[in-house]
Amino acid sequence: MALHGTLVGSMATATLIRGADLVAAPWKNGGGVTREVAAFPEGAGLDAFVWRVSIADVAQAGPFSRFAGIDRTLVLLSGAGMLLDETDDAGTHAVNTLALIQPLDIAEFAGEAQIDARLVDGATRDFNLMVRRGAAVGETEVWRGATQRTVSADVVLLFCASGSVSVTLGGDAQPRALEPGDTLRIGTPNTLSCTVKGAGALLAISIRYT
């Protein structure tokens, strides 16, 4: 269950989403399992979201689901990695290969591309950002260890990818503790300061509506 949003600054709110509360569901093509972290509009189906963030468990090689008009970002969270082969329309020749080998490697590709995944050595867990082209744009950064940043977007999500961290927003006196798999969703963070402590790593996702 997500904790209720709290006021952290002028018009900015924060909601803590616990990874342990995420619900598993089959992929669009039935080839794996996904856990939705957050989406907009809330409760939107796979054909109607403006953006969607999820965690996927990939146990075997095979094709990715295709999403026309969607820009995708994939980040390796755990496992030995995967190679993403983009093939031609006939599916016979690879035209590009994206490699996710080290934890927190990032790959970006169009959702309508024909992608076949090859696992390097066993199952992987991946972070997935999908943004509807023309409605929003998304940017993903990796924050490692203690840091101080300023965030500014329509929505910012801080996903704890590894380790334990505490995040203090704006003038808040109370830091928020994040464990692996937890996400802090920040709404309308207009130039909001963000202080991170701990030895973990965060994925910082900034989404702007167009």
C-alpha positions in Angstrom: 0.0 0.0 0.0 1.3 3.5 -0.9 1.6 5.9 2.0 -0.5 9.0 1.6 1.0 12.1 0.0 2.3 14.9 2.3 2.9 18.5 1.6 6.7 19.1 1.1 6.8 22.5 -0.5 4.8 25.0 -2.5 2.3 22.7 -4.3 4.7 19.7 -4.1 3.5 16.4 -2.6 5.3 13.1 -2.0 3.9 9.6 -1.8 6.0 6.6 -0.7 5.3 3.4 -2.7 6.6 0.2 -1.0 8.1 -2.4 -3.3 6.7 -5.2 -1.1 3.2 -4.0 -1.9 3.5 -4.2 -5.7 1.2 -6.8 -7.4 2.5 -9.2 -10.1 0.7 -9.4 -13.4 1.5 -11.2 -16.8 3.1 -9.2 -19.6 1.0 -8.0 -22.5 2.3 -10.9 -24.6 2.2 -13.4 -21.7 6.0 -14.0 -21.8 6.9 -12.7 -18.3 5.7 -11.0 -15.1 5.5 -7.2 -14.4 4.7 -5.2 -11.3 3.3 -1.8 -11.9 4.9 0.9 -9.7 2.9 3.9 -10.8 1.0 5.1 -13.9 -0.8 8.2 -15.2 -3.8 8.4 -15.4 -4.1 6.2 -12.3 -5.6 2.8 -13.3 -5.1 3.4 -17.0 -4.8 0.3 -19.2 -1.9 -0.6 -21.4 -3.4 1.3 -24.3 -4.4 4.4 -22.4 -1.5 5.5 -20.1 0.5 8.7 -20.6 3.4 7.2 -18.6 3.9 3.9 -16.7 6.7 2.7 -14.4 7.1 -1.0 -13.7 9.4 -3.8 -12.6 9.7 -6.9 -14.8 11.1 -10.3 -14.1 12.5 -12.0 -17.3 13.1 -15.7 -16.9 13.6 -16.7 -20.5 14.6 -15.3 -23.9 11.9 -14.1 -26.3 10.2 -11.1 -27.9 9.2 -8.0 -26.1 5.6 -6.7 -26.2 5.2 -4.0 -28.8 3.7 -0.6 -27.8 3.1 1.7 -30.8 3.8 5.4 -30.0 5.6 4.7 -26.7 9.2 5.6 -25.9 10.8 3.0 -23.6 13.7 3.1 -21.1 14.9 -0.2 -19.6 17.4 -0.4 -16.7 19.0 -3.7 -15.5 18.4 -4.1 -11.8 19.8 -7.6 -11.2 21.0 -10.7 -13.0 23.8 -11.2 -15.5 22.1 -9.1 -18.1 20.5 -9.3 -21.5 21.0 -8.3 -25.1 18.2 -6.6 -26.9 18.2 -7.4 -30.6 16.1 -5.0 -32.8 15.2 -6.8 -36.0 13.8 -5.7 -39.3 10.0 -5.9 -40.0 10.4 -9.4 -41.3 12.1 -10.4 -38.0 15.0 -12.1 -39.9 17.9 -9.6 -39.5 19.2 -7.7 -36.4 19.6 -4.0 -37.2 20.8 -2.9 -33.8 21.7 -4.6 -30.4 21.4 -2.9 -27.0 23.4 -4.4 -24.2 22.4 -4.4 -20.6 25.3 -6.1 -18.8 26.1 -4.3 -15.6 23.5 -3.4 -12.9 22.0 0.0 -13.7 22.9 -0.1 -17.4 20.3 1.8 -19.4 18.7 1.1 -22.8 16.3 3.4 -24.7 14.2 2.3 -27.7 10.9 2.8 -29.5 8.0 0.7 -28.2 7.0 -0.2 -31.7 10.4 -1.7 -32.5 10.6 -5.4 -32.9 12.8 -6.4 -30.0 14.0 -9.9 -29.1 15.8 -10.4 -25.7 18.7 -12.8 -25.2 19.6 -13.5 -21.6 23.3 -13.6 -20.8 23.2 -16.1 -18.0 19.8 -16.7 -16.4 16.9 -14.5 -15.2 17.0 -10.8 -14.8 15.0 -8.1 -13.1 14.5 -4.8 -14.9 13.1 -1.4 -14.4 10.8 -0.2 -17.2 9.7 3.4 -18.0 7.2 3.9 -20.8 6.1 7.3 -22.0 3.5 8.1 -24.6 5.2 10.1 -27.4 3.7 13.5 -27.9 2.0 13.5 -24.5 5.1 13.5 -22.3 8.8 13.0 -22.2 10.8 11.1 -19.6 14.4 11.2 -18.5 16.2 8.6 -16.3 19.3 9.3 -14.2 21.3 7.1 -11.8 22.1 8.7 -8.4 24.8 6.8 -6.4 25.5 7.4 -2.7 25.0 10.6 -0.8 24.1 13.5 -3.0 22.2 16.8 -3.1 20.1 17.6 -6.2 17.4 19.9 -7.4 14.5 18.3 -9.2 12.0 20.1 -11.4 9.4 18.4 -13.6 5.7 17.6 -13.6 6.4 14.3 -11.8 9.6 12.9 -10.3 10.0 9.3 -9.2 12.9 8.2 -7.0 13.3 4.4 -7.2 15.6 2.7 -4.8 17.5 0.3 -7.0 20.0 -1.0 -4.4 21.1 -0.5 -0.8 19.3 1.7 1.7 18.9 5.5 1.4 17.1 8.3 3.1 15.6 11.2 1.1 14.8 14.6 2.5 12.8 17.0 0.3 12.8 20.7 0.5 12.4 22.1 4.0 11.1 18.8 5.4 12.6 17.9 8.7 11.7 14.2 8.4 13.7 12.1 5.9 12.0 9.2 4.1 13.7 5.9 4.3 13.8 3.8 1.1 14.7 0.1 0.8 15.4 -1.7 -2.5 12.2 -1.7 -4.6 10.6 1.4 -2.9 9.7 4.5 -4.8 9.1 8.1 -3.7 6.7 9.8 -6.1 6.9 13.6 -6.1 4.2 15.6 -7.7 4.8 19.1 -9.2 8.3 19.5 -7.7 9.1 23.0 -8.9 12.9 23.4 -8.3 12.6 21.3 -5.1 15.9 20.4 -3.3 16.5 16.8 -2.6 19.1 15.5 -0.2 20.0 11.8 -0.3 22.0 10.0 2.4 23.2 6.4 2.4 25.3 4.1 0.2 22.5 2.9 -2.1 21.6 3.8 -5.7 18.5 5.6 -6.9 16.9 5.9 -10.3 15.6 9.4 -10.7 12.9 9.6 -13.3 11.7 13.1 -14.4 8.5 13.3 -16.5 7.3 16.5 -18.2 3.9 16.7 -20.0 4.0 18.2 -23.5 
